[in-house]
Amino acid sequence: KEAFIEIDRMGSTIVQLGRYRIVISRPPLSSRWEITAVRPLVKLSLSDYNLPEKLIKRLEEKAEGILIAGAPGMGKTTFAQALAEHYAKKGKVVKTIESPRDMVLPPEVVQYSKNFAEKDELHDILLLSRPDYTFFDELRGDDDFRLYVDLRLAGIGMVGVLHATSPIDAIQRFIGRVELGMIPSIIDTVIFIDKGRVSKVYEVGITVKLPTGLKEAELSRPVVEVRDFITEELEYEIYTFGEQTVVIPVKKEKKRVDTRLKSQLESLIPNGEIEFIGSNQILIKVPRDVARLITKRARRLRKLAEKYGYELKFEME
């Protein structure tokens, strides 16, 4: 079995012995000697996850800035390992940055140790060798995020593994480390692992628009949109407001805005029935006896709806 010492400090040693990760702690770091051996419980292939064909196609053809997130022990590294093997079988050049090197991968995948590398050494090696994908297990400190960002912006496909309690938390860990407008160039896909399964997939993009909940058209700005990849439903908006960067859950904000708009429309349309259709349309059903009143107020009603990003349609009953 291949064995090597990954980390050796005064109070601790981490050894990789084949598939076993052995963590040794000793006084004065710990109150007594302790040896813990950990091994992977399962080894899965990408097909074992029963992913939608739409997601597999994205991973193979489009996704190049991927984050694999989840709580500790939920199976992030197991999924990353399966994805790395999948890319290798497709003929892609795959390398990893690990600490410790405990991913079980075929010999054609070169695994680099972050602990043995000098400053900027991994950066230089990977830029010169130009792999198709580099797996970073896992992103912890500022130096890790900086290396991930630099390699991704250089055109290398990156797959980062990091701890997060929710999918949006994974994206938020980049806020403040890079400019907001650069985030979609660095991260395009977020895969959240929960209890060993893919529980959520986000697609990240950017557009210029009026953020949900704001009224004045002049407040339009670049907005990072975070959408559920499977349903394409918008779930979060990230944008700058004043000097702050805010992350807004769109569903909650949209519900609040819709309630306010409906109340204002009802005050202008006696006996009218208001129905929200899709994401940006409102159908107003009115009795024929108030049609003349609606005609007089149509311009005002449309202007009010447009203020909130909606298009009005009328139907006489």
SERO-330369 format. One record per residue (C-alpha): residue number from 1; residue in one letter; x, y, z. Coordinates in nm, 4 decimals, decimal comma, m for minus. Example, Ala and Ser with C-alpha at 12.3 -4.5 7.8 and 13.67 -1.06 7.14 Angstrom:
<atoms>
   pos   code         c1         c2         c3
     1      A     1,2300    m0,4500     0,7800
     2      S     1,3670    m0,1060     0,7140
</atoms>
This chain:
<atoms>
   pos   code         c1         c2         c3
     1      K     0,0000     0,0000     0,0000
     2      E     0,1205     0,3510    m0,0797
     3      A     0,1845     0,5535     0,2342
     4      F     0,3073     0,9065     0,2925
     5      I     0,3048     1,1746     0,5605
     6      E     0,0884     1,4683     0,4528
     7      I     0,1365     1,6965     0,7541
     8      D     0,3850     1,6720     1,0401
     9      R     0,3674     1,9334     1,3136
    10      M     0,4837     1,9442     1,6745
    11      G     0,1442     1,8354     1,8071
    12      S    m0,0037     1,6427     1,5163
    13      T     0,0703     1,4209     1,2182
    14      I    m0,1570     1,3282     0,9276
    15      V    m0,0679     1,0137     0,7351
    16      Q    m0,2299     0,8745     0,4208
    17      L    m0,1978     0,4947     0,4242
    18      G    m0,3635     0,3601     0,1122
    19      R    m0,7319     0,4475     0,1507
    20      Y    m0,6915     0,5269     0,5206
    21      R    m0,6433     0,8792     0,6517
    22      I    m0,4709     0,8559     0,9898
    23      V    m0,4778     1,1588     1,2195
    24      I    m0,2383     1,1508     1,5159
    25      S    m0,2533     1,4138     1,7892
    26      R    m0,0268     1,4303     2,0938
    27      P     0,0539     1,6577     2,3896
    28      P     0,0830     1,9507     2,4231
    29      L    m0,1776     1,9974     2,1456
    30      S    m0,4061     1,7311     2,2932
    31      S    m0,4448     1,6151     2,6516
    32      R    m0,3281     1,2661     2,5538
    33      W    m0,2180     1,0688     2,2496
    34      E    m0,4994     0,9981     2,0057
    35      I    m0,4943     0,8079     1,6763
    36      T    m0,7956     0,8220     1,4440
    37      A    m0,8165     0,6220     1,1208
    38      V    m1,0810     0,7165     0,8649
    39      R    m1,1608     0,5379     0,5403
    40      P    m1,4219     0,5995     0,2676
    41      L    m1,7400     0,4006     0,3269
    42      V    m1,8459     0,3884    m0,0377
    43      K    m1,7004     0,4535    m0,3804
    44      L    m1,9573     0,5689    m0,6335
    45      S    m1,9580     0,6458    m1,0030
    46      L    m2,1473     0,9405    m1,1489
    47      S    m2,4174     0,7053    m1,2798
    48      D    m2,4937     0,5959    m0,9213
    49      Y    m2,6302     0,9446    m0,8483
    50      N    m2,9084     0,9128    m1,1110
    51      L    m2,8558     1,2711    m1,2242
    52      P    m3,0979     1,4297    m1,4733
    53      E    m2,9735     1,4172    m1,8313
    54      K    m2,9924     1,7971    m1,8378
    55      L    m2,7370     1,8202    m1,5550
    56      I    m2,5029     1,5597    m1,7042
    57      K    m2,5061     1,7503    m2,0335
    58      R    m2,4181     2,0727    m1,8518
    59      L    m2,1316     1,9069    m1,6618
    60      E    m1,9923     1,7641    m1,9854
    61      E    m2,0397     2,0631    m2,2151
    62      K    m2,0788     2,3913    m2,0297
    63      A    m1,9946     2,3902    m1,6582
    64      E    m1,6373     2,5054    m1,5956
    65      G    m1,6657     2,6904    m1,2655
    66      I    m1,8228     2,4322    m1,0358
    67      L    m1,8685     2,4380    m0,6594
    68      I    m1,9539     2,1192    m0,4710
    69      A    m2,0903     2,2245    m0,1331
    70      G    m2,2445     2,0641     0,1713
    71      A    m2,2104     2,0103     0,5430
    72      P    m1,9229     1,7974     0,6810
    73      G    m1,9683     1,4258     0,6198
    74      M    m2,2443     1,4651     0,3603
    75      G    m2,0455     1,3135     0,0712
    76      K    m1,8918     1,6127    m0,1084
    77      T    m1,5552     1,4468    m0,1717
    78      T    m1,7233     1,1218    m0,2792
    79      F    m1,9190     1,3110    m0,5444
    80      A    m1,6100     1,5086    m0,6507
    81      Q    m1,4218     1,1811    m0,6879
    82      A    m1,6987     1,0368    m0,9074
    83      L    m1,7031     1,3508    m1,1244
    84      A    m1,3228     1,3505    m1,1607
    85      E    m1,3304     0,9868    m1,2750
    86      H    m1,6099     1,0699    m1,5201
    87      Y    m1,4049     1,3488    m1,6769
    88      A    m1,0949     1,1259    m1,6921
    89      K    m1,2912     0,8525    m1,8730
    90      K    m1,4059     1,1152    m2,1245
    91      G    m1,0415     1,1815    m2,2105
    92      K    m1,0121     1,5061    m2,0140
    93      V    m0,6843     1,5966    m1,8426
    94      V    m0,7718     1,6073    m1,4726
    95      K    m0,5563     1,7121    m1,1778
    96      T    m0,6358     1,7653    m0,8107
    97      I    m0,5192     1,9877    m0,5268
    98      E    m0,5815     1,8148    m0,1950
    99      S    m0,4981     1,8436     0,1709
   100      P    m0,4637     1,5571     0,2492
   101      R    m0,4555     1,3558    m0,0755
   102      D    m0,7283     1,1057     0,0083
   103      M    m0,9309     1,0909    m0,3139
   104      V    m0,9147     0,7449    m0,4733
   105      L    m0,8554     0,8155    m0,8420
   106      P    m0,7076     0,6359    m1,1447
   107      P    m0,3298     0,6759    m1,1975
   108      E    m0,3708     0,9116    m1,4951
   109      V    m0,5106     1,1756    m1,2562
   110      V    m0,2183     1,3578    m1,0936
   111      Q    m0,2884     1,4552    m0,7316
   112      Y    m0,0973     1,7531    m0,5897
   113      S    m0,0473     1,8150    m0,2191
   114      K    m0,1131     2,1685    m0,1021
   115      N     0,0964     2,1015     0,2083
   116      F     0,4197     2,0311     0,0186
   117      A     0,3852     2,3122    m0,2344
   118      E     0,5741     2,6376    m0,1960
   119      K     0,3956     2,9685    m0,2427
   120      D     0,2735     3,0070    m0,6042
   121      E     0,4198     2,6678    m0,7003
   122      L     0,0828     2,5049    m0,7728
   123      H    m0,0306     2,8180    m0,9540
   124      D     0,2696     2,8036    m1,1888
   125      I     0,2517     2,4263    m1,2461
   126      L    m0,1175     2,4256    m1,3326
   127      L    m0,0969     2,7311    m1,5576
   128      L     0,1896     2,5751    m1,7536
   129      S     0,0440     2,2219    m1,7714
   130      R    m0,3065     2,3484    m1,8671
   131      P    m0,5347     2,0673    m1,7426
   132      D    m0,8961     2,0589    m1,8594
   133      Y    m1,0194     2,0403    m1,4988
   134      T    m0,8589     2,0946    m1,1598
   135      F    m1,0379     1,9669    m0,8492
   136      F    m0,9655     2,1672    m0,5325
   137      D    m1,0510     1,9671    m0,2189
   138      E    m1,1119     2,1745    m0,0214
   139      L    m1,1351     2,5557    m0,0262
   140      R    m1,0624     2,6966     0,3196
   141      G    m0,8610     3,0173     0,3512
   142      D    m0,8061     3,3274     0,1398
   143      D    m0,5068     3,1736    m0,0415
   144      D    m0,7221     2,8794    m0,1551
   145      F    m0,9942     3,1063    m0,2916
   146      R    m0,7347     3,3265    m0,4616
   147      L    m0,5781     3,0260    m0,6353
   148      Y    m0,9198     2,8957    m0,7456
   149      V    m1,0133     3,2378    m0,8880
   150      D    m0,6795     3,2917    m1,0666
   151      L    m0,6885     2,9507    m1,2343
   152      R    m1,0522     2,9855    m1,3364
   153      L    m0,9973     3,3310    m1,4875
   154      A    m0,7000     3,1853    m1,6766
   155      G    m0,9433     2,9503    m1,8520
   156      I    m0,8889     2,6297    m1,6542
   157      G    m1,2021     2,4365    m1,5596
   158      M    m1,2273     2,4401    m1,1801
   159      V    m1,4215     2,2226    m0,9381
   160      G    m1,4047     2,3469    m0,5795
   161      V    m1,5181     2,1527    m0,2732
   162      L    m1,6169     2,3548     0,0328
   163      H    m1,8220     2,3421     0,3509
   164      A    m2,1573     2,5226     0,3409
   165      T    m2,4862     2,4809     0,5243
   166      S    m2,6895     2,5837     0,2169
   167      P    m2,6189     2,6227    m0,1570
   168      I    m2,6308     3,0036    m0,1455
   169      D    m2,3722     3,0049     0,1364
   170      A    m2,1183     2,8580    m0,1067
   171      I    m2,1578     3,1589    m0,3380
   172      Q    m2,1567     3,4056    m0,0489
   173      R    m1,8095     3,2891     0,0528
   174      F    m1,6776     3,4535    m0,2658
   175      I    m1,8461     3,7879    m0,1924
   176      G    m1,5840     4,0336    m0,0704
   177      R    m1,3057     3,8202    m0,2154
   178      V    m1,3827     3,9141    m0,5777
   179      E    m1,5790     4,1902    m0,7482
   180      L    m1,9481     4,1092    m0,7701
   181      G    m1,9582     4,1252    m1,1500
   182      M    m1,6834     3,8625    m1,1748
   183      I    m1,8710     3,5951    m0,9783
   184      P    m2,0566     3,4429    m1,2799
   185      S    m1,7231     3,4205    m1,4657
   186      I    m1,5786     3,2232    m1,1738
   187      I    m1,8815     3,0183    m1,0646
   188      D    m2,1415     2,8971    m1,3116
   189      T    m2,2755     2,5874    m1,1322
   190      V    m2,3287     2,5070    m0,7632
   191      I    m2,4027     2,1467    m0,6626
   192      F    m2,5245     2,0946    m0,3067
   193      I    m2,4772     1,7501    m0,1525
   194      D    m2,6991     1,6369     0,1340
   195      K    m2,6906     1,2862     0,2833
   196      G    m2,4869     1,1570    m0,0077
   197      R    m2,7206     1,2825    m0,2794
   198      V    m2,7432     1,5871    m0,5046
   199      S    m3,0222     1,7866    m0,3402
   200      K    m2,9917     2,1195    m0,5233
   201      V    m2,8222     2,2611    m0,8322
   202      Y    m2,7893     2,6342    m0,8962
   203      E    m2,7000     2,8146    m1,2169
   204      V    m2,5314     3,1535    m1,1773
   205      G    m2,5622     3,4372    m1,4302
   206      I    m2,5631     3,8162    m1,4502
   207      T    m2,7946     4,0713    m1,6087
   208      V    m2,8759     4,4422    m1,5855
   209      K    m3,2241     4,5046    m1,4495
   210      L    m3,4321     4,6577    m1,1726
   211      P    m3,3876     4,4290    m0,8700
   212      T    m3,7007     4,2630    m0,7351
   213      G    m3,8721     4,4887    m0,4824
   214      L    m3,7244     4,8178    m0,6061
   215      K    m3,9567     5,0611    m0,7836
   216      E    m3,7682     5,3352    m0,9641
   217      A    m3,6369     5,2502    m1,3117
   218      E    m3,3204     5,4539    m1,2516
   219      L    m3,2242     5,2020    m0,9817
   220      S    m3,1490     4,9395    m1,2492
   221      R    m2,8059     4,7852    m1,1982
   222      P    m2,5999     4,4689    m1,2638
   223      V    m2,7678     4,1834    m1,0763
   224      V    m2,6234     3,8359    m1,0226
   225      E    m2,9094     3,5894    m1,0646
   226      V    m2,9054     3,2514    m0,8916
   227      R    m3,1552     3,0120    m1,0490
   228      D    m3,2604     2,6563    m0,9773
   229      F    m3,0920     2,4780    m1,2667
   230      I    m3,3649     2,2161    m1,3105
   231      T    m3,6742     2,4422    m1,2912
   232      E    m3,4968     2,7643    m1,4075
   233      E    m3,6827     2,9493    m1,1302
   234      L    m3,5077     3,2596    m0,9964
   235      E    m3,4325     3,2088    m0,6254
   236      Y    m3,1767     3,4753    m0,5282
   237      E    m3,0538     3,8117    m0,6504
   238      I    m2,7160     3,9538    m0,5498
   239      Y    m2,6389     4,3209    m0,6107
   240      T    m2,4799     4,6276    m0,4576
   241      F    m2,7024     4,8694    m0,2697
   242      G    m2,5118     5,1753    m0,1567
   243      E    m2,1831     5,0423    m0,0248
   244      Q    m2,3218     4,7009     0,0681
   245      T    m2,3584     4,3802    m0,1294
   246      V    m2,6953     4,2221    m0,0541
   247      V    m2,8264     3,8706    m0,1150
   248      I    m3,2049     3,8769    m0,1547
   249      P    m3,4235     3,5631    m0,1506
   250      V    m3,6501     3,6484    m0,4432
   251      K    m3,9445     3,4280    m0,3440
   252      K    m3,9940     3,6063    m0,0111
   253      E    m3,9351     3,9507    m0,1593
   254      K    m4,1625     3,8843    m0,4568
   255      K    m4,4453     3,7693    m0,2296
   256      R    m4,4157     4,0900    m0,0265
   257      V    m4,4122     4,3062    m0,3418
   258      D    m4,7078     4,1216    m0,4969
   259      T    m4,9141     4,1727    m0,1814
   260      R    m4,8412     4,5462    m0,1837
   261      L    m4,9185     4,5823    m0,5561
   262      K    m5,2416     4,3842    m0,5301
   263      S    m5,3598     4,6089    m0,2480
   264      Q    m5,2913     4,9218    m0,4558
   265      L    m5,4681     4,7799    m0,7620
   266      E    m5,7729     4,6786    m0,5575
   267      S    m5,8082     5,0361    m0,4314
   268      L    m5,8324     5,1556    m0,7938
   269      I    m6,0558     4,8767    m0,9280
   270      P    m6,3809     4,8258    m0,7368
   271      N    m6,5203     4,4732    m0,7730
   272      G    m6,2230     4,3644    m0,9829
   273      E    m6,0636     4,0195    m0,9639
   274      I    m5,6822     4,0269    m0,9737
   275      E    m5,4794     3,7232    m1,0779
   276      F    m5,0994     3,6951    m1,1103
   277      I    m4,9967     3,4933    m1,4171
   278      G    m4,6434     3,3626    m1,4516
   279      S    m4,3596     3,5849    m1,3363
   280      N    m4,4515     3,9191    m1,4952
   281      Q    m4,8198     3,9360    m1,5931
   282      I    m5,1389     4,0345    m1,4113
   283      L    m5,4879     3,9533    m1,5364
   284      I    m5,7643     4,1851    m1,4124
   285      K    m6,1216     4,0623    m1,4542
   286      V    m6,3818     4,3374    m1,4183
   287      P    m6,7630     4,3525    m1,4544
   288      R    m6,8872     4,5257    m1,7685
   289      D    m7,0644     4,7931    m1,5643
   290      V    m6,7288     4,9358    m1,4488
   291      A    m6,5594     4,9098    m1,7894
   292      R    m6,5799     5,2874    m1,8436
   293      L    m6,4029     5,3494    m1,5113
   294      I    m6,1267     5,1053    m1,6069
   295      T    m6,0816     5,2829    m1,9410
   296      K    m6,0287     5,6123    m1,7605
   297      R    m5,7794     5,4594    m1,5175
   298      A    m5,6042     5,2232    m1,7607
   299      R    m5,2980     5,4428    m1,8074
   300      R    m5,2573     5,4906    m1,4332
   301      L    m5,3026     5,1177    m1,3716
   302      R    m5,0471     5,0199    m1,6358
   303      K    m4,7958     5,2694    m1,5017
   304      L    m4,8390     5,1275    m1,1510
   305      A    m4,7893     4,7705    m1,2757
   306      E    m4,4835     4,8643    m1,4836
   307      K    m4,3322     5,0235    m1,1760
   308      Y    m4,3199     4,6737    m1,0236
   309      G    m4,2152     4,5030    m1,3477
   310      Y    m4,5566     4,3647    m1,4477
   311      E    m4,7656     4,3762    m1,7649
   312      L    m5,1423     4,4239    m1,7282
   313      K    m5,4157     4,2406    m1,9172
   314      F    m5,7885     4,3119    m1,8831
   315      E    m6,0835     4,0792    m1,9239
   316      M    m6,4505     4,1826    m1,9128
   317      E    m6,7000     3,9529    m1,7421
</atoms>
